[in-house]
Each structure stands twice: as C-alpha cells, then as structure tokens.
C-alpha cells in the first residue's frame, strides 16, 4: 500500500483514515444487521491500542446528538432559514 520509492506516493495519513473508515463501516454494518445471529454474536473488529472502533462510533453519535440539540445556527451574514437543512439523526441513533 505504501512505498517511498514508487512514483505514486500516498501519505500515510490518508491510508490510515481509509483503514479507520473501513473498520467503522464494518462495525456499523454488523451492528445494524437484520440477521439475529450476527446481532447476538457481537463480533469484534481488531484495532490497535490507540484507537477503538466502538469509541469512534460513540463519539460520532454524540456529535450528531449535539448537532440536533443545538439546531441550525447563523453563519456568516446569512440569516437563519435561508438555507434549509433537515436533520435525519433520529434514524441513525
């Protein structure tokens, strides 16, 4: 995946981010599975000691909850209501 001598040099940060996104995607897919066996089994996805998949998912859900509580705020010179946005957080949580 990563090589210093290859013509296409990928930064390690982007590779790490892709790996994390893939693990989070797998965890949420297993968590939200319709299959009862998968839900009861609770398979764990292996990660390192500095970063845990469950903690990352919990933090993202908390951020979504806070965005829903805070609601739409004014940015720049635009007034509230100029940009219509709908929150779909209830479906996620």
C-alpha positions as CSV (number, residue, x, y, z in Angstrom):
1,X,0.0,0.0,0.0
2,X,2.7,2.5,0.9
3,X,6.1,2.7,-0.7
4,X,8.7,5.5,-0.6
5,X,10.2,4.6,-3.9
6,X,7.1,4.3,-6.0
7,X,6.0,7.0,-8.4
8,X,2.7,7.5,-6.7
9,X,3.4,8.3,-3.0
10,X,0.4,8.1,-0.8
11,X,0.5,10.0,2.5
12,X,0.3,7.7,5.5
13,X,-2.5,9.8,7.0
14,X,-4.9,9.2,4.1
15,X,-4.2,5.4,4.2
16,X,-4.8,5.4,7.9
17,X,-8.0,7.4,7.5
18,X,-9.3,4.9,4.9
19,X,-8.5,2.0,7.2
20,X,-10.4,3.6,10.1
21,X,-13.4,4.4,7.9
22,X,-13.5,0.8,6.6
23,X,-13.4,-0.6,10.2
24,X,-16.1,1.8,11.3
25,X,-18.2,0.9,8.3
26,X,-17.8,-2.8,9.0
27,X,-18.7,-2.4,12.7
28,X,-21.9,-0.4,11.9
29,X,-22.9,-2.9,9.3
30,X,-22.6,-5.7,11.7
31,X,-24.3,-3.7,14.5
32,X,-27.3,-2.8,12.3
33,X,-27.6,-6.3,10.7
34,X,-31.1,-7.8,10.3
35,X,-29.7,-11.3,11.0
36,X,-30.3,-12.2,14.6
37,X,-27.3,-14.5,14.8
38,X,-24.9,-11.6,13.9
39,X,-26.5,-9.3,16.4
40,X,-26.3,-11.8,19.3
41,X,-22.8,-12.8,18.4
42,X,-21.4,-9.3,18.7
43,X,-18.2,-9.8,16.6
44,X,-15.4,-7.5,17.5
45,X,-13.2,-5.8,15.0
46,X,-9.5,-5.7,15.9
47,X,-7.8,-2.4,16.2
48,X,-4.7,-1.0,17.8
49,X,-4.4,0.2,21.4
50,X,-4.6,3.9,20.5
51,X,-7.9,3.8,18.6
52,X,-11.1,1.8,19.2
53,X,-13.9,1.4,16.7
54,X,-16.6,1.5,19.4
55,X,-15.3,4.7,20.9
56,X,-15.2,6.3,17.4
57,X,-18.8,5.3,16.7
58,X,-20.0,6.5,20.1
59,X,-18.2,9.9,19.6
60,X,-19.8,10.3,16.2
61,X,-23.3,9.5,17.6
62,X,-22.7,12.0,20.4
63,X,-21.7,14.7,17.9
64,X,-24.9,14.1,15.9
65,X,-27.0,14.3,19.0
66,X,-25.4,17.6,19.9
67,X,-26.0,19.0,16.4
68,X,-29.6,18.0,16.8
69,X,-29.9,19.7,20.2
70,X,-28.1,22.9,19.1
71,X,-30.1,23.0,15.8
72,X,-29.4,25.4,12.9
73,X,-27.2,28.3,13.7
74,X,-26.4,31.5,11.9
75,X,-23.2,31.5,9.8
76,X,-21.7,34.5,8.1
77,X,-24.2,37.1,7.0
78,X,-26.9,34.7,6.1
79,X,-29.9,34.6,8.4
80,X,-31.5,31.6,9.9
81,X,-33.8,29.9,7.5
82,X,-32.0,31.0,4.3
83,X,-30.5,27.5,3.9
84,X,-33.0,24.7,4.6
85,X,-31.5,21.6,6.1
86,X,-33.2,18.7,7.6
87,X,-31.7,16.5,10.3
88,X,-32.0,12.8,9.9
89,X,-30.3,11.9,13.2
90,X,-33.3,10.1,14.7
91,X,-32.9,7.3,12.1
92,X,-29.2,6.9,12.8
93,X,-29.5,6.7,16.6
